[in-house]
Amino acid sequence: MITVVGSVNLDFVASGRPLPRAGETVTGARLARHPGGKGANQALAARRLGADVRLVAAVGNDDMAEEALKLLRAAGVDLSATQYINGETTGVALIAVSQEGENQIIVCPGANEALDPGDVEGASIEHMMGVLEVPAATLLAAAERATGFVALNLAPAMPVPPELIARADLLIVNETEAAFYGDTLHAPGRYVAISLGAAGAELWKDGQKIASATPPPVTVVDTTGAGDTFSAALTVSLIKGKSPEDALTYAVTAGSLACTKPGAQPSLPRRAEVEALLKG
């Protein structure tokens, strides 16, 4: 069982127009609503890739909560540890997506910021995945309870307690985040995955690059959710005992598939789709 400690959002996506520059208004976009949040995305991605998953999260006691949770519930993610908090709104992400599939995102955290260490007290946690869209103290409390593999997606980049980083078996960052954290990422025995966008990804261990992978050719529609798919796929693969090279290739392939459909959670691929693309 993988316990994901992270955020739940409802995404409002405006797509089809150039991304605005500072001070610029762009009109003529199409609006869609999708469940999202990096914690929820990674939980659903791991579930669709075959893992048993529980989500520790918080939503508001409002009319957006069930819409934000509906795909998780439909997929069989265990939501028994997801809190409904009075007086808080469910998290919201405002996303602009260009015709080329690039995006800009503003997040209103809402109830995600109210998830506290007490919400994991007494929890039985084997493997764990965490993202920085919830308080670091809550992630640390969960990581200290974990008896198995601990993966942390250090996104968005921000100062993190050293003891939290020290507890991780796998740290996942993109190029910008890798530059922000620098050498603090690397430690004996720890995996560090660096996603490189269209160039693929690298996997490091003990400060040395041990694997790299390039994505298969796909038609990019929307890159939202690709990083979360990559994180979940790599974590699931390493937990299942795949070699670092195979795990990274699997994760890059899964992330590429997530770019071929609009929205974060609607685009998350299933295991059979990833395996078919790998064989193809």
Secondary structure per residue as TSV (DSSP state, phi and psi in degrees):
chain	resnum	aa	ss	phi	psi
A	1	M	-	360.0	130.8
A	2	I	E	-103.0	125.4
A	3	T	E	-99.0	119.2
A	4	V	E	-98.6	125.5
A	5	V	E	-110.0	111.3
A	6	G	-	-176.2	-166.3
A	7	S	-	-91.8	154.6
A	8	V	-	-127.8	126.8
A	9	N	E	-131.4	162.7
A	10	L	E	-108.2	123.6
A	11	D	E	-92.8	129.5
A	12	F	E	-106.3	112.9
A	13	V	E	-112.7	120.5
A	14	A	E	-104.5	118.3
A	15	S	E	-130.5	159.7
A	16	G	S	101.8	-2.3
A	17	R	S	-124.4	161.3
A	18	P	-	-58.4	148.0
A	19	L	-	-70.5	137.3
A	20	P	-	-72.6	146.9
A	21	R	-	-84.8	169.1
A	22	A	T	-56.0	127.6
A	23	G	T	82.7	-1.2
A	24	E	-	-98.5	142.6
A	25	T	-	-105.9	131.1
A	26	V	-	-117.2	132.7
A	27	T	-	-120.1	171.0
A	28	G	-	89.5	9.5
A	29	A	-	-80.1	162.1
A	30	R	E	-99.7	140.7
A	31	L	E	-106.4	135.6
A	32	A	E	-138.5	156.3
A	33	R	E	-118.8	131.0
A	34	H	E	-139.1	144.3
A	35	P	E	-61.7	143.8
A	36	G	E	-157.8	-150.6
A	37	G	-	95.0	132.8
A	38	K	H	-62.0	-36.3
A	39	G	H	-66.5	-47.3
A	40	A	H	-64.6	-41.5
A	41	N	H	-59.3	-47.0
A	42	Q	H	-68.9	-34.6
A	43	A	H	-64.1	-45.8
A	44	L	H	-68.1	-40.0
A	45	A	H	-61.2	-45.5
A	46	A	H	-63.0	-38.5
A	47	R	H	-65.4	-45.2
A	48	R	H	-66.6	-22.0
A	49	L	T	-90.9	7.2
A	50	G	T	107.6	1.9
A	51	A	-	-89.6	152.3
A	52	D	-	-82.3	128.6
A	53	V	E	-134.6	137.8
A	54	R	E	-120.3	139.9
A	55	L	E	-111.2	121.7
A	56	V	E	-98.9	113.5
A	57	A	E	-158.8	177.2
A	58	A	E	-138.7	138.2
A	59	V	E	-129.1	164.7
A	60	G	E	-76.9	159.4
A	61	N	S	-88.3	68.6
A	62	D	S	-139.1	-179.0
A	63	D	T	-77.9	-4.6
A	64	M	T	-91.4	-17.0
A	65	A	H	-62.1	-50.1
A	66	E	H	-67.6	-34.1
A	67	E	H	-63.9	-38.3
A	68	A	H	-69.8	-26.0
A	69	L	H	-100.9	-5.1
A	70	K	H	-64.5	-39.9
A	71	L	H	-71.9	-33.7
A	72	L	H	-62.0	-46.7
A	73	R	H	-62.9	-42.6
A	74	A	H	-64.8	-30.3
A	75	A	H	-84.4	-8.8
A	76	G	T	89.9	19.7
A	77	V	-	-70.1	134.8
A	78	D	B	-72.1	114.5
A	79	L	-	-106.5	16.2
A	80	S	T	-65.2	-21.0
A	81	A	T	-102.2	12.5
A	82	T	E	-91.2	124.5
A	83	Q	E	-93.5	143.0
A	84	Y	E	-104.4	119.8
A	85	I	E	-113.3	119.3
A	86	N	T	-66.5	142.9
A	87	G	T	84.1	-2.7
A	88	E	-	-117.6	151.1
A	89	T	-	-92.9	150.6
A	90	T	-	-62.0	141.2
A	91	G	E	-57.9	147.6
A	92	V	E	-131.6	139.4
A	93	A	E	-118.9	131.0
A	94	L	E	-102.9	115.1
A	95	I	E	-122.7	130.2
A	96	A	E	-110.1	130.3
A	97	V	E	-123.3	126.6
A	98	S	-	-80.1	171.8
A	99	Q	T	-62.9	-24.5
A	100	E	T	-86.5	-4.0
A	101	G	S	95.0	-1.9
A	102	E	-	-77.2	157.1
A	103	N	E	-138.5	159.5
A	104	Q	E	-126.5	139.8
A	105	I	E	-135.5	133.0
A	106	I	E	-119.4	128.5
A	107	V	E	-110.4	131.8
A	108	C	E	-105.6	101.3
A	109	P	-	-64.0	-38.0
A	110	G	G	55.5	-126.9
A	111	A	G	-63.8	-20.7
A	112	N	G	-58.0	-34.2
A	113	E	G	-74.1	-13.1
A	114	A	G	-93.2	-1.1
A	115	L	-	-71.4	118.0
A	116	D	-	-120.7	169.4
A	117	P	G	-56.1	-29.2
A	118	G	G	-62.8	-21.1
A	119	D	G	-74.2	-11.1
A	120	V	G	-113.3	-0.6
A	121	E	T	-62.0	132.3
A	122	G	T	80.6	-4.3
A	123	A	-	-74.8	140.9
A	124	S	-	-92.8	112.6
A	125	I	-	-121.1	122.2
A	126	E	S	-90.5	-93.5
A	127	H	E	-86.7	151.6
A	128	M	E	-138.1	142.5
A	129	M	E	-124.0	140.4
A	130	G	E	-140.6	152.6
A	131	V	E	-131.7	157.4
A	132	L	T	-86.8	19.6
A	133	E	T	-89.6	7.9
A	134	V	S	-129.2	165.3
A	135	P	-	-58.3	138.5
A	136	A	H	-61.7	-32.8
A	137	A	H	-62.7	-34.4
A	138	T	H	-70.9	-41.0
A	139	L	H	-61.6	-42.5
A	140	L	H	-64.7	-42.2
A	141	A	H	-60.0	-39.6
A	142	A	H	-70.7	-43.8
A	143	A	H	-61.1	-36.0
A	144	E	H	-70.0	-20.9
A	145	R	H	-89.8	-16.9
A	146	A	-	-68.2	136.6
A	147	T	-	-102.3	-8.8
A	148	G	S	-120.5	-135.6
A	149	F	-	-80.6	134.2
A	150	V	E	-119.3	119.5
A	151	A	E	-116.6	132.2
A	152	L	E	-123.6	126.1
A	153	N	E	-94.0	105.4
A	154	L	-	-80.8	65.5
A	155	A	-	-138.5	137.6
A	156	P	S	-72.6	157.2
A	157	A	-	-62.3	129.3
A	158	M	-	-164.3	161.6
A	159	P	-	-59.2	136.6
A	160	V	-	-129.6	138.5
A	161	P	-	-56.2	133.5
A	162	P	H	-56.5	-33.3
A	163	E	H	-68.0	-25.3
A	164	L	H	-72.4	-47.8
A	165	I	H	-59.6	-39.3
A	166	A	H	-63.6	-24.3
A	167	R	T	-82.7	-10.5
A	168	A	-	-83.3	138.0
A	169	D	S	-88.3	-24.9
A	170	L	E	-141.9	127.4
A	171	L	E	-112.5	134.5
A	172	I	E	-121.1	125.1
A	173	V	E	-141.5	161.4
A	174	N	E	-96.7	-175.5
A	175	E	H	-61.8	-41.7
A	176	T	H	-64.3	-44.4
A	177	E	H	-67.2	-37.1
A	178	A	H	-60.8	-40.8
A	179	A	H	-67.0	-36.1
A	180	F	H	-64.9	-45.5
A	181	Y	H	-85.7	-27.9
A	182	G	G	60.2	-140.0
A	183	D	G	-70.4	-11.6
A	184	T	G	-65.9	-16.1
A	185	L	G	-68.5	-34.5
A	186	H	-	-94.6	135.6
A	187	A	-	-155.7	155.8
A	188	P	T	-55.0	129.9
A	189	G	T	84.4	-6.2
A	190	R	-	-96.6	137.8
A	191	Y	E	-84.7	141.9
A	192	V	E	-130.2	120.1
A	193	A	E	-104.3	130.4
A	194	I	E	-119.2	114.1
A	195	S	E	-84.3	140.6
A	196	L	-	-120.6	24.6
A	197	G	G	63.9	-131.0
A	198	A	G	-65.5	-15.5
A	199	A	G	-84.8	-6.5
A	200	G	-	104.6	-131.5
A	201	A	E	-161.8	161.5
A	202	E	E	-125.3	150.3
A	203	L	E	-123.5	128.9
A	204	W	E	-116.9	153.3
A	205	K	E	-149.7	137.4
A	206	D	T	55.2	32.5
A	207	G	T	78.2	7.3
A	208	Q	E	-120.9	138.4
A	209	K	E	-71.7	124.5
A	210	I	E	-113.2	-12.8
A	211	A	E	-160.6	152.5
A	212	S	E	-143.1	155.6
A	213	A	E	-148.8	144.5
A	214	T	-	-112.6	147.8
A	215	P	-	-76.3	153.2
A	216	P	-	-71.7	158.1
A	217	P	-	-69.6	126.7
A	218	V	-	-139.6	162.5
A	219	T	-	-89.5	113.9
A	220	V	-	-80.1	124.4
A	221	V	S	-108.1	-44.5
A	222	D	-	-159.6	121.5
A	223	T	-	-83.1	-4.8
A	224	T	T	-60.0	128.2
A	225	G	T	94.0	-11.9
A	226	A	H	-65.6	-42.7
A	227	G	H	-65.3	-38.1
A	228	D	H	-67.7	-37.8
A	229	T	H	-63.7	-44.7
A	230	F	H	-56.5	-48.2
A	231	S	H	-59.8	-47.5
A	232	A	H	-65.9	-44.0
A	233	A	H	-64.8	-40.5
A	234	L	H	-66.3	-44.0
A	235	T	H	-63.1	-48.5
A	236	V	H	-59.0	-42.4
A	237	S	H	-65.7	-43.5
A	238	L	H	-67.8	-38.0
A	239	I	H	-62.5	-37.0
A	240	K	T	-78.2	-2.2
A	241	G	T	91.2	12.9
A	242	K	-	-64.2	152.5
A	243	S	-	-65.1	156.1
A	244	P	H	-54.6	-40.8
A	245	E	H	-64.7	-47.2
A	246	D	H	-66.6	-38.6
A	247	A	H	-63.5	-42.2
A	248	L	H	-68.3	-42.3
A	249	T	H	-61.2	-43.1
A	250	Y	H	-60.4	-44.4
A	251	A	H	-67.1	-41.2
A	252	V	H	-65.9	-39.4
A	253	T	H	-64.4	-44.4
A	254	A	H	-62.6	-44.0
A	255	G	H	-61.5	-37.7
A	256	S	H	-63.7	-42.1
A	257	L	H	-61.3	-34.7
A	258	A	H	-65.6	-18.4
A	259	C	T	-81.8	-7.7
A	260	T	T	-91.7	-2.0
A	261	K	S	-135.6	155.4
A	262	P	S	-77.4	154.0
A	263	G	S	86.0	159.2
A	264	A	S	-77.2	-72.0
A	265	Q	G	-69.8	-38.2
A	266	P	G	-60.1	-23.2
A	267	S	G	-90.0	-8.7
A	268	L	-	-66.3	126.9
A	269	P	-	-78.9	158.2
A	270	R	-	-96.6	159.4
A	271	R	H	-54.6	-42.4
A	272	A	H	-62.8	-35.9
A	273	E	H	-66.6	-42.0
A	274	V	H	-65.5	-44.6
A	275	E	H	-64.3	-35.9
A	276	A	H	-66.5	-41.0
A	277	L	H	-68.3	-36.9
A	278	L	H	-62.4	-41.7
A	279	K	H	-71.2	-33.0
A	280	G	-	-73.8	360.0
